[in-house]
Amino acid sequence: MNKKRLIITASLVLTVALVAAGTTMAYLTSKPQAMVNHFGVGTMTTDIHENEESTPDSSKTIPVYGEAAPKLVQVENKAGENAVDAYVRVQLVPTLRDGSGSNLGGNFPMAAPVSDQIVFQPFTDKDLSITLVFADGWNSKWKYRAGDNCFYYTDAVQPGTKTTPLLQEVRFSGEDAAAWKAKFNLDVLTDSIQAVGKTAGNTPAAQEAWPVSVTGGKLTPNP
């Protein structure tokens, strides 16, 4: 079986932690790795897992077998000293890029998965369809919110454990698919916030920072 190479990247890990004073601070990084926060209340480090590997290098290529590329995506709350439970959310950013990284355009309107898939047809003048295939049973724990194009994990993730899988694979079809497989990128961005503790207003940190509600330890994205 011939292998073709496809660049599908998992990249940014964004972290949010609750500090002792009761406010929240966000730390962003453009590097494909998590940042550890030390605030006395607890520590938290999240890591993207793609096809069972932790945060892959953004230049990593994934082989395409036939018309599909494996893309098993999970988020880990890493174990460590004073590690705390965390809520996580994920954003998927599909693009078409040339060898220099320049965006080649194309229409990628994000929307809630239909029948566990999102189908993109980037061009009106080319026969190309790109399908994100979600993992079996993904929506028992992951909930999509259209307002910010994020997938929210409804359970707190304990240190040393991972979320259930969100994605399963990416598929290509159409007469022009062969010419565009190697130009497709799917960036996976995640950020997290510690699940324990509340702000000075007695509000769960996730509910203060994100458009969500938290009841009985369960997170629900707002409409």
N, C-alpha and C positions, 0 to 999 in steps of 0.2 A: 504493500500500500504506500503510495507516495505521500509524503508529508509536505504541506504548504505552511508557510509561516504567517502568523497573524499577530499584530501588536495589539494586545488588549491589556491595559494597565490598571493596576490597583494602586492608588497613590496616597492621598492625603489623609492624615489622621488628625483631627481637631479635638482638643480636650477642653472641658469646662469643669471647674471644681468649686465647691462651696467653701469659703474661708470662715475663720472663727468669728469675724465681725458680722457675718450674716449677709454679705454681699456676694456677687458672683464675678469671676474674672475669666475671660476666655483667652486661650493661648492658641495661636495658629502657626502651622509650620508648613513650608513648601517641600520639605524633605519627606521621602516615603517611609517615615517611621513615626512612632508615637513619642510624645513628650511626657516625662514624669513630672507630676506636680507634688510638691511637698509643702503642706500648709498646716501641719500639726493635727488637723481634724482627721486626716487620712490621706492615703496616696492612691493614685489611679493611673493605670497605663493601659490604653486600648491598642489593639493591633489587628490589622486586616489579614485574614487568611484567604488565600486564593488557591484552589486546588490543593488544599492541605498544607500549603507553604505560608509562613508568616510574611507580613508586608513585603511583597516582591519589589524588586527594582523597577522603576517606571519604564525602563527600556527593555524589560523582559518580553520575549515573544512567546506566544502560546501556539502550539501546532494545531492546524485545522485538519481533522480527519474526515475526508469526504466533504460534506457541506457544513460540518459543525465543529465548533471549538469548545472545549470544556471551560467552564467559568463558574466553579463552585465557590460562592462567596459567603464567608462567615466573619464575625467580629469577636475577638477574644478580649476579655477583661483579665489582664495578666496578674498572676499571683505575685505577692511581694510583701515586705514589711508594712504593716498598718494598711494593707489594701482594703478597699471598701467596695460594696456593690455599686453597680453603675447602670444607668439607662443609656441606650445608644440609638442613634439614627443613622441612616445611610442615604446618600444621594448618588445617583447614577448619571454620568455625563458622557453621552456618545458623541464622537466627532469623527470626521474623515480628515486625515493629515497626510501631507507628502513627506518625503524623507527628511526634510529640514525641520519638520514639526509645524509647518504652516497649515492653518485650517483651510480645507478645500471647500467649505460650504456644505450645502445639503440641508434638508429639512428634517429635524429631529424633535418633533413635538412630544414631550413626555406626557404620559397619561396613565391612569390606573390600568394594570394588566387586565386583559380580557381573555378568559379561558387560560389563565396562567401564562400569558404571553403579552409582549408589546411588539408590534410590528411597525418597522420604519420603512418608508419608501422615499429615500432622500431626494431623488430627482424625478422630475416629470418627463424628462426626455431619455431616461435610461431604464432598462429592465433590471432593477436591483431591489431586493427586499432583504432587510436585516431584522432578525427576530431574536429578542431576548426571551429566553425560556426560563421560567422561574421553577424553583425546586418544588417537588411534591409536598403539598401541605404547607407551603410557605406562609400562607395568610392565616394560619392558626396562631402565629406569633407576630408576624410583620403586618403593619397597617400603613397603607399609602395615604399621604395627605397632598392633595393637588396644590394647595396654597403655597407650598414651598418645595414641591417636588421631592419630598423626603419619605423614606420608608422608616417607620418607627417600630422599635421592638418593644412589645408591651410588657415583658417581664424584666425585672432587674437581673443583670448578669453578675453572678458571683465571681469573685477572684479565682482565677485558674480555670474558668469555664468559657465556652463559646456560645454564641447564639446558634439557633438552628439555621440551616442554609437559606439564603435568600434567592440567589440565582443558581442555575444549573448549567446552562450552556448558551452559546450564541450560534445561530444558524444563518446561512446565506443561501439565497436562491435568485434565479433570473439569469438571462443570457449574459448580462454584464457583471455578474457576481465575481467571476475569476479575476477581473481587472481591479476590483476594489477591496478584496479581502485583506490584503496586506496594508491597506491605507486606513482600516477601521481601528479606532481606539475606544475603549470603554473605561473611563476613569471612575474609580470607586472612592468616594469621599465619606468619611465617617467622623462624627463627633460624639462626645459622651459627657455625661454629668453624673455626679455621684448621687446615688439613690437614697442614702441615709441623710438624716438631718433636715432642718428647715431654715428658712430665712428669718430675719428679725420679725417679719410679719406673720410668722407661723405657717408659711406656705411652703410646700415641698419645692426644693430647688429646681427640679425639672419643670414644674408648673410655673415657676417664676420666670424662667429663662426661655422656655419653649411654648408654642401654642398647643398645650396639652393639658389634660386633667389627670390627676393621680389619686386613685381611691383604692384603699386596701392593698397598696403595693403594686397595683396594676396601672399602667400608663395607657391613656387613650388620646390620640391626636384629635384636636378640635376640628370641626368642619371648616 
